[in-house]
Amino acid sequence: MSRNFHNIVSFLESHDLKYDAIPDKSVILLNITGKQATYQMLIKVEDGRHVQVFGVSPISVPEGARSDIAVAIAAANYGLIIGKFELDMSDGEVRFHVALPFDGELPGHDVLSRVVLTPIAMLDKYMPAFLAVIYGNEVPAEAVACVEASGA
């Protein structure tokens, strides 16, 4: 297990988070419960280069709503400072992706905390907009604007 991979495992353990580590693939899998849902997390470490964190929504977007969710995601992504939403048009998976480049050693736990928890915070914030589009036939840009205006 690489030193950076071990640092992430140490971070997760210090926050009492249960995980499955796949050291030979430099991947860690875990579930984290937010305010809106329980999200699957995937953390991938490319040693000495970057760490990627993916938070995956438990909801698969129905095929008929994917183009509207793509518009909602474009609206949500516009202006984001850290990370981005992604939609897999083939299966409806929605996820939030954060990458942290680093040279040599991973930053400390305070930075890792922000990198690991940002996908959950963003999925929690925007999940009501995505659900309103999928199940409430809301206009994508309006649903996103409503969530952003609420300050949630």
Secondary structure, 3 states (H helix, E strand, C coil): CCHHHHHHHHHHHHCCCCCEEEHHHCEEEEEEECCCCEEEEEEEEECCCEEEEEEECCCCCCHHHHHHHHHHHHHHHCCCCCCEEEECCCCCCEEEEEEEECCCCCCCHHHHHHHHHHHHHHHHHHHHHHHHHHHHCCCHHHHHHHHHHHCC
